[in-house]
Amino acid sequence: MNLERLKETGTACPILTRYAMQLNDAFGFADRQRLKPAIPLLVGTPMDIETENARIRFLRFRYVTAIYPLLLEHVGLAAMAAKFSAFRNTKQSMAAASQFTLANRATIYAADATANDNAYEYANAYSYANAYADAYADAYAYAYAYADANAYAHADMVLRKKLASVCLETLRMALEVKQLKQ
């Protein structure tokens, strides 16, 4: 079974299917091979609205606390990355992440401009993380998948391997999400 077939048949959670499809489209060949074993696990995943919303929140949370810190470490902001990693999966904590991001945006942009020839790449990743934290409860449902894929697409090979591992771990963890308690 492939991801397109899962989407067509509607036999898997659309949130997880879309996330896996975005990763598949962004990943290089080797990382796509690592994604393949997860595809059959998507079949028959719960698709009720509460579970889908819980998965959306979880995927956003993982972007803010797992993916984004990798990008921050990459541009030399290890202490800030540690702060993002410490946020929790609650509306209050994600609101605090948003405030922290806004308060430190100049530092983030400056480190990015220093570390990269093309500051746009990580500034774009920053904007995704900021949007998730700001609109934690009602952001566009599929935005998180694009953010993870975008971060991967613009990373160097070492960072790509780390991002791919975290994205795959996130997908496996999201399969276990039923309904998060706030």
N, C-alpha and C positions, 0 to 999 in steps of 0.2 A: 504494500500500500504506500502511495506517495502523498505528499502534502496537498497537491492539487485535487486528488481524488477525495481526500478527507474533507476538503472545503466543499466540493461538489455534492457529496453525499450527506453532509451535515451530521456525520457520526461522531464528531468530536467537538469539544468546547471551542467555539469560534475565537475566543480570546487567545487560548493556547495555540490554536492552529495558525492564527495570524502572526503571533510572536515567532513561532517556528519558521513560518514562511519568510518573514523578514530576515531572520538570521540566515536561513538557507540562501537567500538572494545576495546577502552581503559577504558571507563566508567564502574563503578560498576553498580549493578542492579538498585539502587535508582536513580542514575543520568541518566541511560538509559531511565527510565520512564519519566524523565523530558525532554528528547530529543524527545520522541515520537510525541508530538503535532506539532513539527516543520516539520516533514516529509511530511505531505500533502501540506505544504506551498511551498515545493520545486517543485511540479508539475507545469510545464508550465513556469518555470523561464527562462528569456531570455538567449540565448546561442550564441549570436554573439561574435566574437573575441574581440571586443573592451570592451564589458561588462565583459567577462571572464578575460581579462587582468586587468581591473579595480578592479575586485573582488580579484584577486591574490594580487595586490598591497595593497588592503584594509586588507586582511587577514595577510599579512606580517607586515603591519603597526600595526595592533592590537596585534600581537605577541610582537613586540618590545615595544609598549607603554602600553599594558594592562597585558599580561601574564608574560612577563619577569620581570616587576616591582614586581609582587607578589612573584616571586622566590627570588628577591633581598631583599625584605622586610623580607622574611622568614629567610634569612641568616644574618639579622641584618644590611642591607645597605639601610635604609629608605631614606636617602638623595639622594643616587644614584638612587633609585627607582623613586623618585619624578622627577629627571632629565629626566629619560627615559620616564616617563608619559607625559612630556611636549613636546616631539618631535612631529612634524606635519607630515601629510601624503603627503609629497613631496619628490622628489628625493634628493633635497638639504638637507632637514632635516634628511632623512634617511642616507645620507652620513655623516652628522654630528654625528648621532647616532653611526655609525660604528667607526668613529674616537674616540668618547667618550669611546666606549667599548674597543677599542684597548689600549687607554691611561690608562684605569683602570683595565685591565685584571688581573694584579697581586693582586690588592685589592679584586677583585671578587673571584679569586681562594683562596686567604688566608681566606676570610670570610667563603667561602664554606667549606674549610678543617676544620675550627674551629667549624662550626655549625653542620657538618654531619660526621657520621662514614664512609660513603661512598661518598667521594667527587666527584666521577664519575657522580653521578646523576645530580647535578646542573652544573657541568662543561660541561656535554653534552647539557644541556639546554642553557648554555652560548654560546656554539659553534653554536647552531642553530640561536640564536639571532644575533650573529656576522655575520654569513653567510648571513642572510636576509639583514642586513644593508649593507654589502659589495656588494652584487649582487642584489640590489633592483630591477633593471630593467630587469634582465634576469636570475634569479635563477630558478632552477628546479620547475616546476609548482605545484607539490603536496607536497613539503617539509614542508610548513607551517602546514599542517594537522598533519604530523608526529610529529612535534615539540610540538604542543598543546597536542596531545595525550601522548607523551613521558613525558612532564612535569607533566601531571596528574598521569601517571602510577607510577612515582617515588616519589610522594608526600605523606605526612602523611594525615590522614583523615580530619583534619581541613583545611589544604591547598587544599586538593582535592575538598572540597565543594566550596571553593572560586574559584578555577580554573574552575570547572564545570560551575559555574554561569557565569564567564566571557566568557567561550567558547560558552555557549548557547546564551548569549547576542550578542557575535560576529556573530554567525550564523544568528540571527534575523536581525542584522544590515546589514550583507552582502546580505541578501535577497533584501534590498532596493537599493543596489548599481546598478546603471545603467552604467554610464560612468563618471569616476572622471576627473575633470579638473586639470591639473598640473599647 
